[in-house]
Amino acid sequence: MKMNVEEYLENVFRFSLLPKQERVDLAEEIRSHLLDKTEHLTQSGIPKELAIIAALKDCGKPEHLRRQITREIYGVASFWILVLTGFCTALFALFAITLPSFPLYSPSLMLCFAIGVTFLTKTRKPRDRASIAISLFPFLIAYFLSHFGHNLWPIRNLVLPGLPDSLWDGLGYLVLVTLGVGLYSWTRNIWSLTFPFLFSSAISLWPIVRQLATYMLSLFFAHPTLLLTPSPFAYPNSILLLSVLSRSAFLALLVLTVRTVRVETKEKDGVHLLH
């Protein structure tokens, strides 16, 4: 099938996971190269339509060029990021439905892995990638301690804090803030600041989402067993939702503070350069 330059570029950047501005800049660069190649071929006597086909063929198949571009940017082709994210998400859905008793079959772990793989599109440097693993580490420790230990809920509260109205929950917020700010100070990537909060909120929310789905099915099918499903917004889920909102508020305040400091720092650096 014949393909023009714009269709070719659309196919190249489909599923590339690149930010919009980066797609626009790269597309303009490839478009310029293709038009120059086409013009060169037409000047040598080749009809324009055949020249376009030859120029596109010289660039290679769209999926091959996409794989090359994303591999250079992310260190791994976007195809594999999508595959790994889909695989972890599928395991998360399977484990969330079946809830096997073996500890390693954890919906929370699979959800964190899916989010972590997705974050590969927000990080480019090795230090940024390392921050994903570092932000996951406290959650893994708390998870295994809670499954293989005894009464260790206070330790879980250090990474999954409730409302900040108790000592352990207050320490939990301090842990998330310290970890986020520490990762940002190390990487200077604002996404690193969000990792601990996003992991914490996702782990807290998925059981409520599963219960909400069951509750909606009970209303739709009116099955006697499903009708016994309690409201997903009843206690203690209501407190858990408030705690997630509280963590989101802390994160929003941190991001706003960091952005403000960055802007002020750039302005000061600009003033120093002028002098």
Stockholm file with secondary structure:
# STOCKHOLM 1.0

chainA/1-275         MKMNVEEYLENVFRFSLLPKQERVDLAEEIRSHLLDKTEHLTQSGIPKELAIIAALKDCGKPEHLRRQITREIYGVASFWILVLTGFCTALFALFAITLPSFPLYSPSLMLCFAIGVTFLTKTRKPRDRASIAISLFPFLIAYFLSHFGHNLWPIRNLVLPGLPDSLWDGLGYLVLVTLGVGLYSWTRNIWSLTFPFLFSSAISLWPIVRQLATYMLSLFFAHPTLLLTPSPFAYPNSILLLSVLSRSAFLALLVLTVRTVRVETKEKDGVHLLH
#=GR chainA/1-275 SS CCCCHHHHHHHHHTTCCCCHHHHHHHHHHHHHHHHHHHHHHHHTTCCHHHHHHHHHHHHCCHHHHHHHHHHHHHSSCHHHHHHHHHHHHHHHHHHHHHCCSSTTSCHHHHHHHHHHHHGGGTCCSHHHHHHHHHHHHHHHHHHHHHHHSSSCHHHHHTTSCCSSCSHHHHHHHHHHHHHHHHHHHHHCCHHHHHHHHHHHHHHHHHHHHHHHHHHHHHHHHCCTTGGGCCCTTSTTHHHHHHHHHHHHHHHHHHHHHHHHHHHHHHHHHHHHHHC
#=GC SS_cons         CCCCHHHHHHHHHTTCCCCHHHHHHHHHHHHHHHHHHHHHHHHTTCCHHHHHHHHHHHHCCHHHHHHHHHHHHHSSCHHHHHHHHHHHHHHHHHHHHHCCSSTTSCHHHHHHHHHHHHGGGTCCSHHHHHHHHHHHHHHHHHHHHHHHSSSCHHHHHTTSCCSSCSHHHHHHHHHHHHHHHHHHHHHCCHHHHHHHHHHHHHHHHHHHHHHHHHHHHHHHHCCTTGGGCCCTTSTTHHHHHHHHHHHHHHHHHHHHHHHHHHHHHHHHHHHHHHC
//
